[in-house]
Amino acid sequence: EKRVEALLRRGQLSTQPAGDGERLEIGDLVVDKRRHEVSRAGSRIDLTPLEFQILELLASEPGRAWSRNDLLDRVWSTEYEGYQRNIDPHINRLRKKLENDPKNPHYVLTVRGVGYKLNENP
């Protein structure tokens, strides 16, 4: 929480009201929770509901490393029991949609031995 507050003060992250929801901006990436829309550099990006949930969670705390298990627990609506790497294909598809070069991501980063995070300064 303190990290997010510091980013807000420095202007690197802004959380702006968008009607009755929130609009999260990280660099040129915008996640509009109320409209369930994502755009980058002004261009709309179509995501599946699951991809949106993953991105929304990552964007809620930029820079925080989320374990695969944490991501699975938060985005699957039912109790998830299975292989924790099942999240990886969803992350890969998300990267293909967000990144200029998905093999060298600037937004959704891998944290070795942990899981994934959204870059605070893409």
Secondary structure, 3 states (H helix, E strand, C coil): CHHHHHHHHHCCEEEEEECCEEEEEECCEEEECCCCEEEECCEEECCCHHHHHHHHHHHHCCCCCEEHHHHHHHHCCCCCCCCHHHHHHHHHHHHHHHCCCCCCCCCEEEECCCEEEECCCC
